[in-house]
């Protein structure tokens, strides 16, 4: 059975450390038929709560808009009316009842590379339904070490099916999923979950990326310089729990002088490595660099739409998507001033990328 509770209020919620349940003030639990998740408009899959072996849903209302926003997960939390949980096995069984002919486009990315902007562009095109960072996608990536490969694929397939039930998703034949940056850990899982999907990998040059990454974390609330005690959380988040062994020979993780920039450089290189490895293993993807989107917007967008097999219906609206901050309304909106990396940080970034482990140009074109 399904356990359903009314959302009475919201608490301060950090999705990286808390479940949705911990972010709400909830009313008494009531049992409900689990098929209501299929038939009642407004129920949206939110997260996989693996410690409690359950899939969590949030009711955003039949007219809830979770797509014309920077991040779906934060909007789901803000507009939530009800919270529900179902055991994972029951969730997977329930997903088999969803029949869909939707085609999927996977926007994988390294973060801070125009991926949220392109999410808005795709919605503005009028040809697809695009969702930015549904949290359940991150949950699979961050918990992959404790899940079998088959289970990851099974959960990914089920998650994609439930996306088709989101408000207004049925109005489009094509669904774009803009993943969290941790999605690069499991390129292959999403390809297996949707064999005919198109994959776009978004990135940018290392120097501007590290600066953007630095600004993002400041807006998120990380003090500068980075507190030594935060290094584990920062690296786990940036690397998708890659582990500290990856950093050996690159940086001294236990040195008091460890900088945010050093971890950013390693993270950028890791994402590039993961894409190249996925390509070698047969991933058919378009690599789209933010630099070219800025320097030649028309050509880059034309290549993107052609690769995805999407014909934009409203080019004027597509153009307007570039006129506003893609993160507007969120904690990470660019209106908040932040510090830039120092010259010494830039030199350290180059030193790390020149290490024989990587031997990467900061301006590499994939």
DONUKOL-535288 format. One line per 4 residues: number of its first residue (from 0); their letters; for each residue x, y, z of C-alpha. Coordinates in Angstrom, 2 decimals. Each point is the difference from the previous one (the first is absolute). Layout:
BEGIN
NUM = A = X/Y/Z  ... .
This chain:
BEGIN
0 = XXXX = 0.00/0.00/0.00  0.88/3.64/-0.39  0.62/2.26/3.02  -1.25/3.56/-0.63 .
4 = XXXX = 0.38/3.11/2.16  -1.13/3.61/-0.45  2.77/2.58/-0.17  -0.73/2.52/2.75 .
8 = XXXX = 3.15/2.10/-0.38  3.57/0.14/-1.20  3.25/-0.03/1.94  3.46/1.03/-1.15 .
12 = XXXX = 0.94/-2.81/-2.37  3.40/-0.99/-1.36  -0.73/-2.73/-2.54  3.64/-1.14/0.04 .
16 = XXXX = -0.27/-1.02/3.66  -3.72/-0.43/0.73  -2.97/-1.96/-1.29  -3.16/1.80/-1.06 .
20 = XXXX = -1.72/-1.33/3.11  2.53/1.87/2.15  -0.75/3.19/-1.90  -3.74/0.02/0.70 .
24 = XXXX = -2.38/0.33/2.90  -2.35/-2.88/-0.73  -3.48/-0.91/1.18  -1.10/-3.46/1.14 .
28 = XXXX = 0.70/-2.91/-2.33  -2.86/-1.60/-1.89  -0.03/-3.12/-2.16  -0.98/0.35/-3.65 .
32 = XXXX = -0.17/-2.14/-3.10  3.39/0.15/-1.69  -1.65/0.29/-3.43  -0.97/3.54/0.96 .
36 = XXXX = 3.56/0.90/-0.96  -0.95/-0.90/-3.55  -3.47/1.46/-0.19  0.03/3.17/2.08 .
40 = XXXX = 1.55/2.94/-1.90  2.62/1.79/2.04  1.90/-2.92/1.52  3.67/0.25/-1.02 .
44 = XXXX = 2.87/-2.33/0.77  2.48/1.87/2.19  2.73/-2.23/1.42  1.24/-3.47/0.79 .
48 = XXXX = 0.44/-0.23/3.77  2.32/-3.00/-0.01  0.66/-0.18/3.77  -3.75/-0.46/0.49 .
52 = XXXX = -0.48/-2.10/-3.18  -2.68/2.22/-1.50  -0.88/2.28/-2.87  -1.31/3.40/1.05 .
56 = XXXX = -2.64/1.96/-1.89  -1.12/3.61/0.35  -3.41/1.29/-1.06  0.54/3.35/-1.75 .
60 = XXXX = -3.61/0.39/-1.08  -1.48/-0.69/-3.41  1.19/3.39/-1.28  3.37/-0.05/1.77 .
64 = XXXX = 2.79/1.39/-2.19  3.26/-1.80/0.66  1.56/0.59/-3.42  0.11/3.75/-0.65 .
68 = XXXX = 2.37/0.30/2.95  3.76/-0.47/0.47  -0.26/-3.16/2.12  -2.95/-2.35/0.34 .
72 = XXXX = 0.96/-1.35/3.42  -0.08/3.38/1.77  -3.31/0.95/-1.62  -1.55/-3.33/1.01 .
76 = XXXX = 0.97/0.74/3.59  -1.38/3.54/-0.11  -3.41/-0.81/-1.49  -0.55/-3.40/1.65 .
80 = XXXX = -3.53/-0.78/1.14  0.45/-3.65/1.02  2.86/-2.40/0.64  -0.15/-3.73/-0.66 .
84 = XXXX = 2.32/-3.00/0.25  -0.12/-3.48/-1.47  2.41/-2.92/0.39  2.45/-0.29/-2.88 .
88 = XXXX = -1.17/-3.44/-1.13  -3.60/1.20/-0.10  1.15/3.12/-1.86  1.73/-2.10/-2.66 .
92 = XXXX = -3.05/-2.21/-0.39  -2.23/3.06/-0.30  2.22/1.44/-2.73  -0.77/-2.99/-2.25 .
96 = XXXX = -3.55/1.30/-0.30  1.20/3.19/-1.71  -0.05/-0.28/-3.76  1.73/2.75/-1.90 .
100 = XXXX = 1.28/0.79/-3.47  1.97/3.07/1.04  3.47/0.54/-1.41  2.68/1.20/2.40 .
104 = XXXX = 2.92/2.37/-0.33  2.64/-0.15/2.75  1.81/3.24/0.82  3.11/-1.15/1.88 .
108 = XXXX = 2.32/2.72/1.18  2.82/1.09/2.30  -2.08/2.77/1.59  0.58/3.75/-0.48 .
112 = XXXX = 0.09/-0.49/-3.77  -3.27/1.45/-1.29  -1.99/-3.19/0.58  -2.74/1.81/1.97 .
116 = XXXX = -0.15/2.64/-2.73  -0.43/-2.69/-2.65  -2.71/-1.62/2.13  -1.91/3.30/-0.29 .
120 = XXXX = 0.81/0.16/-3.73  -1.49/-3.44/-0.59  -3.23/0.90/1.80  -0.16/3.29/-1.89 .
124 = XXXX = 0.24/-1.89/-3.30  -3.55/-1.26/0.51  0.98/-3.41/-1.33  1.04/-1.89/3.13 .
128 = XXXX = -0.68/-0.28/3.74  3.25/0.60/1.87  0.61/-0.57/3.71  3.08/1.20/1.85 .
132 = XXXX = 1.58/-2.18/2.67  -2.68/-2.37/1.26  1.58/-1.15/3.24  -0.52/-3.73/-0.48 .
136 = XXXX = 2.57/0.09/-2.82  2.66/1.25/2.42  -0.98/-2.61/2.59  0.86/-2.83/-2.38 .
140 = XXXX = 3.41/1.49/-0.83  0.94/0.78/3.59  -1.03/-3.45/1.23  1.31/-2.03/-2.95 .
144 = XXXX = 2.68/-1.75/2.09  -2.64/-1.71/2.12  -2.27/-0.89/-2.93  0.47/-2.71/-2.59 .
148 = XXXX = 0.29/1.13/-3.59  -3.31/-1.73/-0.78  -1.74/1.79/2.87  1.31/3.37/-1.18 .
152 = XXXX = -1.41/-0.60/-3.47  -3.30/-1.21/1.42  -0.39/3.09/2.17  1.03/2.32/-2.83 .
156 = XXXX = -2.54/-1.57/-2.36  -2.75/0.31/2.59  0.95/3.58/0.77  -0.21/0.99/-3.66 .
160 = XXXX = -3.44/-1.56/-0.24  -1.25/2.01/2.96  1.28/3.20/-1.61  -2.60/-0.50/-2.71 .
164 = XXXX = -2.72/0.45/2.66  1.19/3.44/1.14  -2.45/2.87/-0.66  -0.04/0.84/-3.73 .
168 = XXXX = 2.66/-2.57/-0.91  -2.59/-1.89/-2.02  -0.42/3.03/-2.27  3.37/-0.69/-1.63 .
172 = XXXX = 1.44/-3.06/-1.73  3.57/0.81/1.00  1.32/0.38/3.56  3.34/1.62/0.80 .
176 = XXXX = 1.63/-0.94/3.30  2.67/2.44/1.15  2.03/-2.02/2.48  2.02/1.04/3.03 .
180 = XXXX = 3.74/0.11/-0.67  0.35/-3.31/1.87  -1.80/-1.65/-2.91  3.32/-0.34/-1.82 .
184 = XXXX = 0.78/-2.86/2.39  -2.67/-2.14/-1.66  -0.19/1.00/-3.67  -0.48/-3.66/-0.86 .
188 = XXXX = -2.90/-0.54/2.41  -2.14/2.70/-1.61  0.87/-1.29/-3.47  -1.11/-3.49/1.00 .
192 = XXXX = -3.15/1.37/1.64  -1.04/1.70/-3.25  1.69/-1.62/-2.99  -1.25/2.48/-2.59 .
196 = XXXX = 0.72/3.14/2.01  2.38/2.69/-1.21  2.78/1.10/2.35  1.50/3.49/0.06 .
200 = XXXX = 3.07/0.66/2.15  0.46/3.65/1.02  3.26/1.44/1.27  2.20/3.13/-0.19 .
204 = XXXX = 3.66/1.01/0.25  1.68/-0.78/3.31  0.88/3.53/1.11  -3.44/1.55/-0.39 .
208 = XXXX = -1.58/-3.19/1.37  2.07/0.06/3.18  -0.90/3.66/0.53  -3.70/-0.71/-0.58 .
212 = XXXX = 0.19/-2.99/2.32  1.63/2.19/2.66  -2.82/2.55/-0.30  -2.70/-2.66/0.14 .
216 = XXXX = 1.31/-1.42/3.26  0.27/3.46/1.52  -3.64/0.69/-0.87  -0.86/-3.38/1.46 .
220 = XXXX = 1.51/1.15/3.28  3.55/-1.41/0.07  2.33/2.46/1.79  3.21/1.15/-1.68 .
224 = XXXX = 2.63/-1.21/0.37  -1.46/-3.50/0.13  -0.06/-1.26/3.61  2.31/-3.00/0.32 .
228 = XXXX = -2.76/-2.03/1.64  -2.22/0.39/-3.08  2.43/-1.63/-2.42  -1.60/-3.46/0.18 .
232 = XXXX = -3.49/1.34/-0.75  1.27/2.27/-2.76  1.97/-2.74/-1.74  -2.73/-2.63/0.37 .
236 = XXXX = -2.53/2.39/-1.50  2.20/1.25/-2.83  1.34/-3.45/-0.90  -3.15/-2.07/0.54 .
240 = XXXX = 1.61/-1.88/2.92  2.94/-1.04/-2.12  2.17/-0.47/3.07  3.12/1.73/1.24 .
244 = XXXX = 2.39/-2.52/-1.58  -0.68/1.70/-3.34  1.85/3.08/1.29  3.26/-1.80/0.83 .
248 = XXXX = 2.91/1.54/-1.85  -2.09/3.07/-0.83  -0.71/1.73/3.31  0.62/-0.70/3.66 .
252 = XXXX = -3.54/-0.49/1.27  1.07/0.19/3.63  2.04/3.18/-0.34  -1.41/3.00/1.86 .
256 = XXXX = 0.70/2.20/-3.02  -2.18/-2.07/-2.36  -1.91/2.44/-2.22  -3.40/-0.09/-1.61 .
260 = XXXX = 1.64/0.73/-3.36  2.12/-3.14/0.23  -3.09/-2.16/0.55  -1.77/1.81/-2.85 .
264 = XXXX = 2.85/-0.75/-2.41  -0.06/-3.68/0.93  -3.78/-0.08/-0.33  0.06/1.61/-3.46 .
268 = XXXX = 2.60/-2.51/-1.20  -2.00/-2.88/1.51  -3.13/1.00/-1.94  1.99/0.21/-3.24 .
272 = XXXX = 1.54/-3.41/0.67  -3.43/-1.50/0.67  -1.36/1.28/-3.29  2.99/-1.25/-1.99 .
276 = XXXX = -0.26/-3.39/1.72  -3.72/-0.20/-0.82  0.75/0.85/-3.62  2.59/-2.77/-0.17 .
280 = XXXX = -2.65/-2.39/1.31  -2.43/0.89/-2.77  -1.91/3.03/1.25  -1.37/1.92/-2.97 .
284 = XXXX = -0.18/3.55/1.24  0.34/3.58/-1.14  2.56/2.03/1.95  -1.14/3.60/0.32 .
288 = XXXX = 2.40/2.58/1.43  -1.43/3.11/1.66  2.73/2.12/-1.60  -1.41/-0.66/-3.47 .
292 = XXXX = -3.56/0.62/1.21  1.13/3.49/1.03  2.12/0.76/-3.06  -2.30/-1.44/-2.68 .
296 = XXXX = -3.46/-0.55/1.47  -1.89/-0.57/-3.26  2.36/-2.66/-1.36  0.29/-1.80/3.33 .
300 = XXXX = -3.77/-0.10/0.57  -0.56/-1.20/-3.55  2.43/-2.88/0.59  -1.70/-0.82/3.30 .
304 = XXXX = -3.52/-0.06/-1.42  1.11/-2.05/-3.01  1.80/-2.56/2.17  -3.01/-0.32/2.31 .
308 = XXXX = -2.45/-0.25/-2.90  -1.96/2.97/1.32  -1.58/2.69/-2.18  -0.55/3.15/2.11 .
312 = XXXX = -3.44/1.53/-0.42  0.78/3.43/1.44  3.47/1.39/-0.76  -0.90/3.36/1.55 .
316 = XXXX = -0.65/-1.63/3.38  3.19/-1.99/-0.37  1.90/3.27/-0.35  -1.72/1.52/3.03 .
320 = XXXX = 1.28/-2.88/2.15  3.42/1.65/-0.22  -1.29/3.32/1.36  -0.43/-1.04/3.63 .
324 = XXXX = 2.08/-1.74/2.64  -0.55/-3.74/-0.41  0.17/-0.35/3.81  -2.42/2.84/0.74 .
328 = XXXX = -2.03/-0.64/3.15  2.50/-2.44/1.48  2.67/0.31/2.66  2.59/-0.27/-2.77 .
332 = XXXX = -1.33/2.95/-2.04  2.87/1.96/-1.53  -1.17/3.34/1.41  1.80/-0.79/3.26 .
336 = XXXX = 3.62/1.28/-0.18  2.79/-2.51/0.60  3.78/-0.07/0.13  2.11/-1.14/-2.94 .
340 = XXXX = 2.88/-2.44/0.24  3.41/1.52/0.64  2.90/-0.10/-2.46  1.70/-2.63/2.17 .
344 = XXXX = -3.09/-2.20/-0.34  0.10/0.30/-3.79  3.64/-1.06/-0.02  -0.82/-2.98/2.21 .
348 = XXXX = -2.84/-1.05/-2.30  2.38/-0.03/-2.98  2.57/-1.96/1.99  -2.55/-2.69/0.86 .
352 = XXXX = -1.29/-0.30/-3.58  3.57/-0.27/-1.32  0.65/-2.96/2.30  0.74/-3.13/-2.09 .
356 = XXXX = -3.06/-1.58/1.60  -2.12/2.38/-2.09  2.18/1.86/-2.51  -3.07/2.05/-0.85 .
360 = XXXX = -0.19/3.41/-1.58  -2.37/2.28/1.94  -1.50/0.90/-3.37  -0.46/-3.55/-1.26 .
364 = XX = -2.70/-0.50/-2.63  -1.64/-3.41/0.23 .
